[in-house]
Amino acid sequence: IKEAIEVGYRYIDCAQFYGNEKMVGTAIKASGVPRKELFIASKVWGDKIYEGEDAVRKQFEQTVSDLGCEYLDLYLVHWPVPGKHVACYKVLEDLVEKGRVKAIGVSNYTIEDYQELAREMKVKPSVNQIEVNPFLYRKRTVDFFQREGVLIQSYRALRQGKGFDDPRVGGVASKHGKTPAQVLGRWCVQKGIAVVAKTVKRERMIENLGVFDFSLDESDVASLDGMTTAESIEEFRALYFKCIVRDTPLEKAPPAHHTVTPR
């Protein structure tokens, strides 16, 4: 984390579920970089979302305590826990009003989840953080949120390196004299999608920043856009239904009817 700050990164992505907030707080303090120059985001996990308002507020206080800061730049609902996520979001709205959080958003929301939230929200989410990469490109979802003015932020934009050997990605990389990671990052950037890249290696941190000095052409984008398979969409659906109830009593309940249109 200290190396990332030294390299030039200023956005730090945390979460209750990641268990990294104390570590990040230690690194921030050791970096010597003023808090106002950093953009710190975190997310509240499903167990606290399910438990309700008081649990969400207590978790927020634990988060800022562990990070050693008085406020967050961005706070997200990590997963849309059925029947609970709207109430959780209202707590986040209150934290904005009290000046404890500068911006709020959601993560892993489908169009249907957002529409449920929109009926009661007062503050539009700044961000929807979801997995986006050429191997899982839910174009309908991305287009919807962008029309709504909600920034799509991609985790697993680099697919944890699992797509680096794909010949289509490799071909585009060779064409531009770039690495597969840079091609995947640039693909997101050209679509107006913010990239959250994860690595522990300094050289990779530097590499991942190299996405602003070249452009993909129409044929590159068309090739990468066509890589998502039906199997990938089904894997996403299975993960979605697992995670929206993970670590809550709903895990053991019969699955409720919930329509998701993944594309």
Accessible surface in RSA format (square Angstrom, percent):
REM  Atomic radii and reference values for relative SASA: ProtOr
REM  Chains: A
REM  Algorithm: Lee & Richards
REM  Probe-radius: 1.40
REM  Slices: 20
REM RES _ NUM      All-atoms   Total-Side   Main-Chain    Non-polar    All polar
REM                ABS   REL    ABS   REL    ABS   REL    ABS   REL    ABS   REL
RES ILE A   1    70.75  40.3  37.04  27.6  33.70  81.2  40.07  28.9  30.68  83.2
RES LYS A   2    99.99  48.8  98.18  60.2   1.81   4.3  46.73  42.1  53.27  56.7
RES GLU A   3    72.83  41.8  72.33  54.7   0.51   1.2  23.32  45.1  49.52  40.4
RES ALA A   4    21.71  20.0  21.71  33.5   0.00   0.0  21.71  30.6   0.00   0.0
RES ILE A   5     4.89   2.8   3.29   2.5   1.59   3.8   3.29   2.4   1.59   4.3
RES GLU A   6   113.00  64.9  77.43  58.6  35.57  84.7  42.65  82.5  70.35  57.4
RES VAL A   7    32.51  21.4   4.49   4.1  28.03  67.5   9.97   8.7  22.54  61.1
RES GLY A   8    40.38  49.8   0.00   N/A  40.38  49.8  20.37  55.9  20.01  44.8
RES TYR A   9    50.13  23.4  46.29  26.3   3.84  10.0  48.53  36.5   1.59   2.0
RES ARG A  10    84.27  35.4  79.28  40.4   4.99  11.9  38.04  52.0  46.23  28.0
RES TYR A  11    67.86  31.7  52.25  29.7  15.61  40.6  52.25  39.3  15.61  19.2
RES ILE A  12    18.77  10.7  16.14  12.0   2.64   6.4  18.77  13.5   0.00   0.0
RES ASP A  13    27.05  19.0  11.90  11.8  15.15  35.8   7.13  16.8  19.92  19.9
RES CYS A  14     0.00   0.0   0.00   0.0   0.00   0.0   0.00   0.0   0.00   0.0
RES ALA A  15     0.16   0.1   0.00   0.0   0.16   0.4   0.00   0.0   0.16   0.4
RES GLN A  16    35.67  19.9  21.81  15.9  13.85  33.0  13.05  27.8  22.62  17.2
RES PHE A  17    84.82  42.4  61.94  38.4  22.88  59.5  66.82  40.5  18.00  51.5
RES TYR A  18    95.59  44.6  63.51  36.1  32.08  83.5  55.55  41.7  40.04  49.4
RES GLY A  19    65.55  80.8   0.00   N/A  65.55  80.8  36.15  99.2  29.41  65.9
RES ASN A  20    31.38  21.6  31.16  30.1   0.22   0.5  14.25  34.3  17.12  16.5
RES GLU A  21     9.92   5.7   8.46   6.4   1.46   3.5   3.10   6.0   6.83   5.6
RES LYS A  22   141.85  69.2 137.56  84.4   4.28  10.2  80.41  72.4  61.44  65.4
RES MET A  23   123.38  63.9 113.18  74.9  10.20  24.3  94.09  80.0  29.29  38.8
RES VAL A  24     2.49   1.6   2.49   2.3   0.00   0.0   2.49   2.2   0.00   0.0
RES GLY A  25     8.60  10.6   0.00   N/A   8.60  10.6   4.01  11.0   4.59  10.3
RES THR A  26    96.18  68.4  88.42  89.6   7.76  18.5  66.65  89.5  29.53  44.6
RES ALA A  27     8.94   8.2   6.92  10.7   2.02   4.6   8.77  12.4   0.17   0.4
RES ILE A  28    18.18  10.3  16.28  12.1   1.90   4.6  16.28  11.7   1.90   5.2
RES LYS A  29   182.74  89.2 157.66  96.7  25.08  59.7 109.25  98.3  73.49  78.3
RES ALA A  30    59.99  55.2  24.18  37.3  35.82  81.5  35.35  49.8  24.64  65.3
RES SER A  31    33.75  28.5   2.13   2.8  31.62  72.8   8.37  17.8  25.38  35.6
RES GLY A  32    65.13  80.3   0.00   N/A  65.13  80.3  38.57 105.9  26.55  59.5
RES VAL A  33    27.81  18.3  18.92  17.1   8.89  21.4  20.58  17.9   7.22  19.6
RES PRO A  34    64.28  46.8  52.63  48.0  11.65  42.3  64.28  53.1   0.00   0.0
RES ARG A  35    49.10  20.6  40.72  20.8   8.38  20.0  40.82  55.8   8.28   5.0
RES LYS A  36   172.22  84.0 142.71  87.6  29.51  70.3  86.06  77.5  86.16  91.8
RES GLU A  37    91.15  52.3  72.65  55.0  18.50  44.0  32.00  61.9  59.15  48.3
RES LEU A  38     5.85   3.3   0.00   0.0   5.85  14.7   1.07   0.7   4.78  12.9
RES PHE A  39    79.17  39.6  78.88  48.9   0.29   0.8  78.88  47.8   0.29   0.8
RES ILE A  40     0.12   0.1   0.12   0.1   0.00   0.0   0.12   0.1   0.00   0.0
RES ALA A  41     0.15   0.1   0.15   0.2   0.00   0.0   0.15   0.2   0.00   0.0
RES SER A  42     0.00   0.0   0.00   0.0   0.00   0.0   0.00   0.0   0.00   0.0
RES LYS A  43     0.87   0.4   0.80   0.5   0.07   0.2   0.74   0.7   0.13   0.1
RES VAL A  44     0.00   0.0   0.00   0.0   0.00   0.0   0.00   0.0   0.00   0.0
RES TRP A  45     9.86   4.0   9.86   4.8   0.00   0.0   9.86   5.3   0.00   0.0
RES GLY A  46     2.07   2.5   0.00   N/A   2.07   2.5   1.98   5.4   0.08   0.2
RES ASP A  47    36.52  25.6  34.94  34.8   1.58   3.7  10.33  24.3  26.19  26.1
RES LYS A  48    56.18  27.4  56.18  34.5   0.00   0.0  13.22  11.9  42.96  45.8
RES ILE A  49     1.94   1.1   0.00   0.0   1.94   4.7   0.00   0.0   1.94   5.3
RES TYR A  50    58.22  27.2  55.69  31.7   2.53   6.6  22.86  17.2  35.36  43.6
RES GLU A  51   107.76  61.9  70.65  53.5  37.11  88.4  36.57  70.7  71.19  58.1
RES GLY A  52    22.07  27.2   0.00   N/A  22.07  27.2  22.07  60.6   0.00   0.0
RES GLU A  53    94.72  54.4  84.34  63.8  10.38  24.7  23.26  45.0  71.46  58.3
RES ASP A  54   100.48  70.4  96.13  95.7   4.35  10.3  26.07  61.4  74.41  74.2
RES ALA A  55    15.21  14.0   8.57  13.2   6.64  15.1  13.03  18.4   2.18   5.8
RES VAL A  56     0.30   0.2   0.30   0.3   0.00   0.0   0.30   0.3   0.00   0.0
RES ARG A  57    68.44  28.7  67.72  34.5   0.72   1.7  39.59  54.1  28.85  17.5
RES LYS A  58   152.13  74.2 143.84  88.3   8.29  19.7  91.93  82.7  60.20  64.1
RES GLN A  59    20.29  11.3  16.91  12.4   3.38   8.0   3.05   6.5  17.24  13.1
RES PHE A  60     0.25   0.1   0.25   0.2   0.00   0.0   0.25   0.1   0.00   0.0
RES GLU A  61    78.38  45.0  75.85  57.4   2.52   6.0  43.75  84.6  34.63  28.3
RES GLN A  62    88.67  49.6  84.73  61.9   3.94   9.4  28.84  61.4  59.83  45.4
RES THR A  63     0.15   0.1   0.15   0.1   0.00   0.0   0.00   0.0   0.15   0.2
RES VAL A  64     7.51   4.9   6.79   6.1   0.73   1.7   6.79   5.9   0.72   2.0
RES SER A  65    79.96  67.6  53.81  71.8  26.15  60.2  29.89  63.6  50.07  70.2
RES ASP A  66    30.03  21.0  17.29  17.2  12.74  30.1   3.75   8.8  26.29  26.2
RES LEU A  67     3.31   1.8   0.00   0.0   3.31   8.3   0.00   0.0   3.31   8.9
RES GLY A  68    68.38  84.3   0.00   N/A  68.38  84.3  34.23  93.9  34.15  76.5
RES CYS A  69    17.86  13.5   3.27   3.6  14.59  34.3  11.02  27.9   6.83   7.4
RES GLU A  70   148.02  85.0 139.90 105.8   8.12  19.3  56.45 109.2  91.56  74.8
RES TYR A  71    45.09  21.0  45.09  25.7   0.00   0.0  39.38  29.6   5.70   7.0
RES LEU A  72     0.00   0.0   0.00   0.0   0.00   0.0   0.00   0.0   0.00   0.0
RES ASP A  73     8.80   6.2   8.27   8.2   0.53   1.2   0.28   0.7   8.51   8.5
RES LEU A  74     3.79   2.1   3.79   2.7   0.00   0.0   3.79   2.7   0.00   0.0
RES TYR A  75     0.10   0.0   0.10   0.1   0.00   0.0   0.00   0.0   0.10   0.1
RES LEU A  76     0.04   0.0   0.04   0.0   0.00   0.0   0.04   0.0   0.00   0.0
RES VAL A  77     0.00   0.0   0.00   0.0   0.00   0.0   0.00   0.0   0.00   0.0
RES HIS A  78    12.10   6.6  12.10   8.4   0.00   0.0   0.16   0.2  11.94  13.9
RES TRP A  79    18.01   7.2  18.01   8.7   0.00   0.0  13.44   7.2   4.57   7.4
RES PRO A  80     1.02   0.7   0.00   0.0   1.02   3.7   0.00   0.0   1.02   6.4
RES VAL A  81     0.39   0.3   0.39   0.4   0.00   0.0   0.39   0.3   0.00   0.0
RES PRO A  82    41.95  30.6  30.48  27.8  11.47  41.7  36.35  30.0   5.60  34.8
RES GLY A  83    71.33  88.0   0.00   N/A  71.33  88.0  39.03 107.1  32.31  72.4
RES LYS A  84    72.64  35.4  71.30  43.7   1.33   3.2  23.63  21.3  49.01  52.2
RES HIS A  85     2.04   1.1   2.04   1.4   0.00   0.0   1.50   1.5   0.54   0.6
RES VAL A  86    17.26  11.4  16.82  15.2   0.44   1.1  16.82  14.6   0.44   1.2
RES ALA A  87    59.68  54.9  53.04  81.8   6.65  15.1  55.21  77.8   4.47  11.8
RES CYS A  88     2.98   2.3   0.18   0.2   2.80   6.6   2.11   5.4   0.86   0.9
RES TYR A  89     0.17   0.1   0.17   0.1   0.00   0.0   0.17   0.1   0.00   0.0
RES LYS A  90    88.90  43.4  82.26  50.5   6.63  15.8  45.64  41.1  43.26  46.1
RES VAL A  91     5.17   3.4   3.77   3.4   1.40   3.4   4.93   4.3   0.24   0.6
RES LEU A  92     0.00   0.0   0.00   0.0   0.00   0.0   0.00   0.0   0.00   0.0
RES GLU A  93    16.14   9.3  12.79   9.7   3.36   8.0   8.92  17.3   7.22   5.9
RES ASP A  94    31.50  22.1  28.40  28.3   3.10   7.3  13.15  31.0  18.35  18.3
RES LEU A  95     6.08   3.4   6.08   4.3   0.00   0.0   6.08   4.3   0.00   0.0
RES VAL A  96    42.53  28.0  33.07  29.9   9.46  22.8  33.07  28.7   9.46  25.7
RES GLU A  97   150.54  86.4 115.37  87.3  35.17  83.7  43.46  84.1 107.08  87.4
RES LYS A  98   131.51  64.2 100.09  61.4  31.42  74.8  82.76  74.5  48.75  51.9
RES GLY A  99    53.95  66.5   0.00   N/A  53.95  66.5  31.74  87.1  22.21  49.7
RES ARG A 100    66.69  28.0  66.55  33.9   0.13   0.3  28.76  39.3  37.92  23.0
RES VAL A 101     2.95   1.9   0.00   0.0   2.95   7.1   0.24   0.2   2.72   7.4
RES LYS A 102   138.17  67.4 108.62  66.6  29.55  70.4  72.03  64.8  66.14  70.5
RES ALA A 103    26.29  24.2  21.80  33.6   4.48  10.2  26.29  37.0   0.00   0.0
RES ILE A 104     1.48   0.8   0.38   0.3   1.10   2.6   0.38   0.3   1.10   3.0
RES GLY A 105     0.00   0.0   0.00   N/A   0.00   0.0   0.00   0.0   0.00   0.0
RES VAL A 106     0.00   0.0   0.00   0.0   0.00   0.0   0.00   0.0   0.00   0.0
RES SER A 107     0.43   0.4   0.43   0.6   0.00   0.0   0.00   0.0   0.43   0.6
RES ASN A 108    12.81   8.8   6.48   6.3   6.33  15.2   6.05  14.6   6.76   6.5
RES TYR A 109     0.08   0.0   0.00   0.0   0.08   0.2   0.08   0.1   0.00   0.0
RES THR A 110     0.72   0.5   0.72   0.7   0.00   0.0   0.72   1.0   0.00   0.0
RES ILE A 111     6.49   3.7   6.34   4.7   0.15   0.4   6.34   4.6   0.15   0.4
RES GLU A 112    43.93  25.2  37.23  28.2   6.71  16.0  31.30  60.5  12.63  10.3
RES ASP A 113     1.36   1.0   0.88   0.9   0.48   1.1   0.45   1.1   0.91   0.9
RES TYR A 114     4.39   2.0   4.39   2.5   0.00   0.0   3.80   2.9   0.59   0.7
RES GLN A 115    83.12  46.5  80.45  58.8   2.67   6.3  24.59  52.3  58.53  44.4
RES GLU A 116    58.35  33.5  56.67  42.9   1.68   4.0  16.73  32.4  41.63  34.0
RES LEU A 117     0.54   0.3   0.54   0.4   0.00   0.0   0.54   0.4   0.00   0.0
RES ALA A 118    41.36  38.0  23.60  36.4  17.76  40.4  23.72  33.4  17.64  46.7
RES ARG A 119   179.82  75.5 141.39  72.1  38.43  91.5  73.23 100.1 106.59  64.6
RES GLU A 120    91.44  52.5  73.43  55.6  18.01  42.9  28.99  56.1  62.46  51.0
RES MET A 121    39.78  20.6  18.60  12.3  21.19  50.4  19.22  16.3  20.56  27.2
RES LYS A 122   186.95  91.2 148.14  90.9  38.81  92.4  98.16  88.4  88.79  94.6
RES VAL A 123    57.97  38.1  54.97  49.8   3.00   7.2  57.97  50.4   0.00   0.0
RES LYS A 124    98.57  48.1  83.68  51.3  14.89  35.5  49.97  45.0  48.59  51.8
RES PRO A 125     1.43   1.0   0.00   0.0   1.43   5.2   0.00   0.0   1.43   8.9
RES SER A 126    49.67  42.0  36.97  49.3  12.70  29.3  24.26  51.7  25.40  35.6
RES VAL A 127     9.05   6.0   9.05   8.2   0.00   0.0   9.05   7.9   0.00   0.0
RES ASN A 128     0.00   0.0   0.00   0.0   0.00   0.0   0.00   0.0   0.00   0.0
RES GLN A 129     0.45   0.3   0.45   0.3   0.00   0.0   0.00   0.0   0.45   0.3
RES ILE A 130     1.74   1.0   1.74   1.3   0.00   0.0   1.74   1.3   0.00   0.0
RES GLU A 131    17.78  10.2  15.40  11.6   2.38   5.7   4.18   8.1  13.60  11.1
RES VAL A 132     1.08   0.7   1.08   1.0   0.00   0.0   1.08   0.9   0.00   0.0
RES ASN A 133     0.00   0.0   0.00   0.0   0.00   0.0   0.00   0.0   0.00   0.0
RES PRO A 134     0.08   0.1   0.08   0.1   0.00   0.0   0.08   0.1   0.00   0.0
RES PHE A 135    21.85  10.9  20.66  12.8   1.19   3.1  21.08  12.8   0.76   2.2
RES LEU A 136    13.65   7.6  13.43   9.6   0.22   0.6  13.43   9.4   0.22   0.6
RES TYR A 137    16.75   7.8  12.77   7.3   3.98  10.3   6.40   4.8  10.34  12.8
RES ARG A 138     7.32   3.1   6.59   3.4   0.73   1.7   1.33   1.8   5.99   3.6
RES LYS A 139   112.21  54.7 111.12  68.2   1.09   2.6  78.81  70.9  33.40  35.6
RES ARG A 140   110.37  46.3 102.79  52.4   7.58  18.0  47.05  64.3  63.32  38.4
RES THR A 141     0.30   0.2   0.30   0.3   0.00   0.0   0.00   0.0   0.30   0.5
RES VAL A 142     2.74   1.8   2.74   2.5   0.00   0.0   2.74   2.4   0.00   0.0
RES ASP A 143    39.73  27.8  37.54  37.4   2.19   5.2  12.05  28.4  27.68  27.6
RES PHE A 144    27.02  13.5  26.98  16.7   0.04   0.1  26.98  16.4   0.04   0.1
RES PHE A 145     0.00   0.0   0.00   0.0   0.00   0.0   0.00   0.0   0.00   0.0
RES GLN A 146    69.34  38.8  48.89  35.7  20.46  48.7  28.53  60.7  40.82  31.0
RES ARG A 147   179.53  75.4 140.50  71.6  39.04  92.9  80.04 109.4  99.50  60.3
RES GLU A 148    58.17  33.4  52.74  39.9   5.43  12.9   4.95   9.6  53.22  43.5
RES GLY A 149    59.22  73.0   0.00   N/A  59.22  73.0  34.58  94.9  24.64  55.2
RES VAL A 150     1.54   1.0   0.01   0.0   1.53   3.7   0.64   0.6   0.90   2.4
RES LEU A 151    77.67  43.3  70.21  50.2   7.46  18.8  76.01  53.4   1.67   4.5
RES ILE A 152     0.20   0.1   0.00   0.0   0.20   0.5   0.00   0.0   0.20   0.5
RES GLN A 153     9.89   5.5   9.89   7.2   0.00   0.0   0.05   0.1   9.84   7.5
RES SER A 154     0.00   0.0   0.00   0.0   0.00   0.0   0.00   0.0   0.00   0.0
RES TYR A 155    46.41  21.7  46.41  26.4   0.00   0.0  38.37  28.8   8.04   9.9
RES ARG A 156    70.26  29.5  58.15  29.6  12.10  28.8  33.56  45.9  36.69  22.2
RES ALA A 157     0.49   0.5   0.00   0.0   0.49   1.1   0.00   0.0   0.49   1.3
RES LEU A 158    19.26  10.7  18.00  12.9   1.26   3.2  18.00  12.6   1.26   3.4
RES ARG A 159    61.68  25.9  61.68  31.4   0.00   0.0   0.00   0.0  61.68  37.4
RES GLN A 160   105.70  59.1  65.70  48.0  40.00  95.2  36.80  78.3  68.90  52.3
RES GLY A 161    29.22  36.0   0.00   N/A  29.22  36.0  12.69  34.8  16.52  37.0
RES LYS A 162   138.72  67.7 106.64  65.4  32.08  76.4  73.45  66.1  65.27  69.5
RES GLY A 163     1.60   2.0   0.00   N/A   1.60   2.0   1.60   4.4   0.00   0.0
RES PHE A 164    47.11  23.6  39.82  24.7   7.30  19.0  39.82  24.1   7.30  20.9
RES ASP A 165   139.14  97.5 113.52 113.0  25.62  60.6  39.90  93.9  99.24  99.0
RES ASP A 166    23.71  16.6  15.90  15.8   7.81  18.5   8.22  19.3  15.49  15.4
RES PRO A 167   108.97  79.4  91.78  83.7  17.19  62.5 101.19  83.5   7.78  48.3
RES ARG A 168   110.88  46.6 102.79  52.4   8.09  19.3  51.43  70.3  59.45  36.0
RES VAL A 169     0.00   0.0   0.00   0.0   0.00   0.0   0.00   0.0   0.00   0.0
RES GLY A 170    22.05  27.2   0.00   N/A  22.05  27.2  21.05  57.8   0.99   2.2
RES GLY A 171    42.18  52.0   0.00   N/A  42.18  52.0  34.44  94.5   7.74  17.3
RES VAL A 172    11.30   7.4   9.71   8.8   1.59   3.8  10.80   9.4   0.49   1.3
RES ALA A 173     3.65   3.4   3.65   5.6   0.00   0.0   3.65   5.1   0.00   0.0
RES SER A 174    93.52  79.0  65.05  86.8  28.47  65.6  41.66  88.7  51.86  72.7
RES LYS A 175   113.83  55.5  74.04  45.4  39.79  94.7  73.88  66.5  39.95  42.6
RES HIS A 176    51.93  28.4  26.17  18.2  25.76  65.9  20.64  21.3  31.29  36.4
RES GLY A 177    69.22  85.4   0.00   N/A  69.22  85.4  38.72 106.3  30.49  68.3
RES LYS A 178    44.86  21.9  29.93  18.4  14.92  35.5  17.89  16.1  26.96  28.7
RES THR A 179    48.88  34.8  47.19  47.8   1.69   4.0  48.88  65.6   0.00   0.0
RES PRO A 180    34.31  25.0  34.31  31.3   0.00   0.0  34.31  28.3   0.00   0.0
RES ALA A 181     3.23   3.0   1.67   2.6   1.55   3.5   1.67   2.4   1.55   4.1
RES GLN A 182    19.02  10.6  18.85  13.8   0.17   0.4   0.17   0.4  18.85  14.3
RES VAL A 183     0.00   0.0   0.00   0.0   0.00   0.0   0.00   0.0   0.00   0.0
RES LEU A 184     0.06   0.0   0.00   0.0   0.06   0.2   0.00   0.0   0.06   0.2
RES GLY A 185     3.12   3.8   0.00   N/A   3.12   3.8   3.12   8.6   0.00   0.0
RES ARG A 186    32.87  13.8  32.87  16.8   0.00   0.0   0.00   0.0  32.87  19.9
RES TRP A 187     0.53   0.2   0.32   0.2   0.20   0.5   0.53   0.3   0.00   0.0
RES CYS A 188     0.02   0.0   0.02   0.0   0.00   0.0   0.00   0.0   0.02   0.0
RES VAL A 189    42.65  28.1  30.36  27.5  12.29  29.6  32.02  27.8  10.62  28.8
RES GLN A 190    67.26  37.6  30.28  22.1  36.97  88.0  17.48  37.2  49.77  37.7
RES LYS A 191    43.43  21.2  27.93  17.1  15.49  36.9  23.42  21.1  20.01  21.3
RES GLY A 192    46.51  57.4   0.00   N/A  46.51  57.4  37.29 102.3   9.22  20.7
RES ILE A 193     3.55   2.0   0.00   0.0   3.55   8.5   0.87   0.6   2.67   7.3
RES ALA A 194    34.85  32.0  24.47  37.8  10.38  23.6  34.14  48.1   0.71   1.9
RES VAL A 195    49.97  32.9  18.54  16.8  31.43  75.7  18.54  16.1  31.43  85.3
RES VAL A 196    26.33  17.3  19.19  17.4   7.15  17.2  22.27  19.4   4.06  11.0
RES ALA A 197    35.16  32.3   7.16  11.1  27.99  63.7   8.47  11.9  26.69  70.7
RES LYS A 198   168.34  82.1 139.72  85.7  28.61  68.1  99.28  89.4  69.06  73.6
RES THR A 199    40.95  29.1  16.69  16.9  24.26  57.8  18.33  24.6  22.62  34.2
RES VAL A 200   133.39  87.8 112.25 101.6  21.14  50.9 115.41 100.3  17.98  48.8
RES LYS A 201   113.49  55.4 109.81  67.4   3.69   8.8  59.67  53.7  53.82  57.3
RES ARG A 202    94.85  39.8  91.95  46.9   2.90   6.9  37.16  50.8  57.69  35.0
RES GLU A 203   113.41  65.1 104.76  79.3   8.64  20.6  59.91 115.9  53.50  43.7
RES ARG A 204    92.80  39.0  92.80  47.3   0.00   0.0  13.65  18.7  79.15  48.0
RES MET A 205    10.88   5.6  10.78   7.1   0.09   0.2  10.88   9.2   0.00   0.0
RES ILE A 206    98.59  56.1  94.19  70.2   4.40  10.6  94.19  67.8   4.40  11.9
RES GLU A 207    29.31  16.8  22.83  17.3   6.48  15.4  16.51  31.9  12.79  10.4
RES ASN A 208    19.77  13.6   6.22   6.0  13.55  32.6   4.35  10.5  15.42  14.9
RES LEU A 209    70.73  39.4  62.79  44.9   7.95  20.0  63.39  44.5   7.34  19.8
RES GLY A 210    19.73  24.3   0.00   N/A  19.73  24.3  19.60  53.8   0.13   0.3
RES VAL A 211     8.36   5.5   8.36   7.6   0.00   0.0   8.36   7.3   0.00   0.0
RES PHE A 212   145.42  72.8 115.72  71.7  29.71  77.3 116.14  70.4  29.28  83.8
RES ASP A 213   105.80  74.1  68.74  68.4  37.07  87.6  46.58 109.6  59.23  59.1
RES PHE A 214    27.32  13.7  13.35   8.3  13.97  36.3  24.72  15.0   2.60   7.4
RES SER A 215    68.72  58.1  56.06  74.8  12.66  29.2  30.69  65.3  38.03  53.3
RES LEU A 216     9.82   5.5   0.00   0.0   9.82  24.7   0.22   0.2   9.60  25.8
RES ASP A 217    60.34  42.3  51.43  51.2   8.91  21.1  43.58 102.6  16.76  16.7
RES GLU A 218   158.25  90.9 147.98 112.0  10.27  24.5  64.88 125.5  93.38  76.2
RES SER A 219    72.67  61.4  57.92  77.3  14.75  34.0  54.76 116.6  17.91  25.1
RES ASP A 220     5.33   3.7   3.98   4.0   1.35   3.2   1.35   3.2   3.98   4.0
RES VAL A 221    31.16  20.5  31.16  28.2   0.00   0.0  31.16  27.1   0.00   0.0
RES ALA A 222    67.03  61.6  50.39  77.8  16.64  37.9  56.49  79.5  10.54  27.9
RES SER A 223    47.12  39.8  30.50  40.7  16.62  38.3  30.44  64.8  16.68  23.4
RES LEU A 224     0.00   0.0   0.00   0.0   0.00   0.0   0.00   0.0   0.00   0.0
RES ASP A 225    44.40  31.1  32.26  32.1  12.13  28.7  14.60  34.4  29.79  29.7
RES GLY A 226    61.04  75.3   0.00   N/A  61.04  75.3  34.31  94.2  26.73  59.9
RES MET A 227     6.14   3.2   0.22   0.1   5.92  14.1   0.73   0.6   5.41   7.2
RES THR A 228    21.73  15.5   4.27   4.3  17.46  41.6   4.27   5.7  17.46  26.4
RES THR A 229    64.09  45.6  59.38  60.2   4.71  11.2  59.49  79.9   4.60   7.0
RES ALA A 230    64.58  59.4  57.48  88.7   7.10  16.2  58.90  82.9   5.68  15.1
RES GLU A 231   118.11  67.8 114.26  86.4   3.85   9.2  61.80 119.5  56.31  46.0
RES SER A 232    23.13  19.5  20.30  27.1   2.83   6.5   5.36  11.4  17.78  24.9
RES ILE A 233     8.87   5.0   8.87   6.6   0.00   0.0   8.87   6.4   0.00   0.0
RES GLU A 234   102.51  58.9  98.36  74.4   4.15   9.9  47.70  92.3  54.81  44.8
RES GLU A 235   123.92  71.1 114.35  86.5   9.56  22.8  48.30  93.4  75.61  61.7
RES PHE A 236    22.99  11.5  17.81  11.0   5.19  13.5  22.30  13.5   0.69   2.0
RES ARG A 237    66.91  28.1  66.80  34.1   0.11   0.3   7.93  10.8  58.97  35.7
RES ALA A 238    67.90  62.4  52.33  80.8  15.57  35.4  61.97  87.3   5.93  15.7
RES LEU A 239    81.21  45.2  77.34  55.3   3.87   9.7  80.62  56.6   0.59   1.6
RES TYR A 240     0.69   0.3   0.36   0.2   0.33   0.9   0.53   0.4   0.16   0.2
RES PHE A 241    68.55  34.3  61.08  37.8   7.48  19.5  61.44  37.3   7.11  20.3
RES LYS A 242   125.78  61.4 116.10  71.2   9.68  23.1  69.57  62.6  56.21  59.9
RES CYS A 243     8.92   6.8   7.23   8.1   1.69   4.0   0.00   0.0   8.92   9.6
RES ILE A 244     5.92   3.4   5.73   4.3   0.18   0.4   5.74   4.1   0.18   0.5
RES VAL A 245    28.32  18.6  28.32  25.6   0.00   0.0  28.32  24.6   0.00   0.0
RES ARG A 246    81.73  34.3  80.99  41.3   0.74   1.8   3.05   4.2  78.68  47.7
RES ASP A 247    71.30  49.9  50.70  50.5  20.60  48.7  20.51  48.3  50.79  50.7
RES THR A 248     9.21   6.5   0.00   0.0   9.21  21.9   4.71   6.3   4.50   6.8
RES PRO A 249    83.19  60.6  66.95  61.0  16.24  59.0  75.97  62.7   7.22  44.8
RES LEU A 250    50.83  28.3  45.02  32.2   5.80  14.6  45.11  31.7   5.71  15.4
RES GLU A 251    94.12  54.0  64.17  48.5  29.95  71.3  16.29  31.5  77.83  63.5
RES LYS A 252   196.08  95.7 159.07  97.6  37.01  88.1 109.87  98.9  86.21  91.8
RES ALA A 253    44.41  40.8  29.01  44.8  15.41  35.1  33.34  46.9  11.08  29.3
RES PRO A 254   118.10  86.1  99.94  91.1  18.15  66.0 106.41  87.9  11.69  72.7
RES PRO A 255   133.27  97.1 102.75  93.7  30.52 111.0 113.21  93.5  20.06 124.7
RES ALA A 256    83.26  76.6  55.67  85.9  27.59  62.8  64.51  90.9  18.75  49.7
RES HIS A 257   170.89  93.4 135.52  94.2  35.37  90.5 106.13 109.4  64.76  75.4
RES HIS A 258    49.27  26.9  32.99  22.9  16.27  41.6  22.85  23.6  26.41  30.7
RES THR A 259    82.37  58.6  70.39  71.4  11.99  28.6  63.84  85.7  18.54  28.0
RES VAL A 260     8.01   5.3   0.14   0.1   7.87  19.0   0.14   0.1   7.87  21.4
RES THR A 261    52.46  37.3  50.30  51.0   2.16   5.1  35.02  47.0  17.44  26.4
RES PRO A 262    19.82  14.4  19.82  18.1   0.00   0.0  19.82  16.4   0.00   0.0
RES ARG A 263   112.92  47.4 112.92  57.6   0.00   0.0  52.90  72.3  60.02  36.4
END  Absolute sums over single chains surface
CHAIN  1 A    12682.0       9833.3       2848.7       7125.6       5556.5
END  Absolute sums over all chains
TOTAL         12682.0       9833.3       2848.7       7125.6       5556.5
